[in-house]
């Protein structure tokens, strides 16, 4: 399994979680981010613009 992106702090895999997650070691995952085709990313953009202080930690 090849990482989509990797540096000293993070490794990102892009693909079907049903295929990728079983290959990862136990207790090695901090976040699983999904965006099914229901325009969730659009809701996040709207949410973020309505309350930018809530997401301030993301930029650090």
C-alpha positions as CSV (number, residue, x, y, z in Angstrom):
1,X,0.0,0.0,0.0
2,X,1.5,3.3,-1.1
3,X,0.8,6.6,0.8
4,X,-0.9,9.4,-1.1
5,X,1.2,11.9,0.9
6,X,3.8,11.5,3.6
7,X,6.1,13.7,5.6
8,X,7.6,13.8,9.2
9,X,4.2,14.4,10.8
10,X,1.6,12.7,8.8
11,X,0.9,9.9,6.3
12,X,-2.2,10.1,4.1
13,X,-3.7,7.2,2.3
14,X,-6.3,7.8,-0.4
15,X,-8.7,5.0,-1.3
16,X,-11.5,2.8,-0.1
17,X,-11.3,2.6,3.7
18,X,-12.6,-1.0,3.5
19,X,-9.4,-1.9,1.7
20,X,-6.9,0.4,3.5
21,X,-7.9,0.2,7.2
22,X,-7.4,-3.6,7.5
23,X,-3.8,-3.2,6.4
24,X,-2.9,-0.6,9.0
25,X,-1.5,-1.7,12.4
26,X,-3.8,-1.6,15.5
27,X,-3.8,1.8,17.4
28,X,-2.1,3.6,14.5
29,X,-5.0,5.7,13.2
30,X,-5.8,9.1,14.6
31,X,-8.3,10.2,11.9
32,X,-10.5,8.7,9.2
33,X,-11.9,11.5,6.9
34,X,-14.7,10.6,4.5
35,X,-16.7,12.6,2.1
36,X,-19.4,10.5,0.5
37,X,-21.0,12.0,-2.6
38,X,-23.6,14.0,-0.6
39,X,-21.9,17.4,-0.8
40,X,-20.7,17.3,2.8
41,X,-17.6,19.3,1.8
42,X,-20.0,22.1,0.7
43,X,-21.6,22.1,4.2
44,X,-18.2,22.3,5.9
45,X,-17.2,25.4,3.8
46,X,-20.5,27.1,4.8
47,X,-20.1,26.0,8.4
48,X,-16.5,27.3,8.5
49,X,-17.4,30.7,7.1
50,X,-20.2,31.1,9.6
51,X,-18.1,30.3,12.6
52,X,-14.3,30.7,11.8
53,X,-13.3,30.7,15.5
54,X,-14.5,27.1,15.9
55,X,-12.0,25.9,13.3
56,X,-9.0,28.2,14.3
57,X,-6.9,25.2,15.5
58,X,-6.9,23.7,12.0
59,X,-4.5,26.3,10.7
60,X,-1.8,25.7,13.3
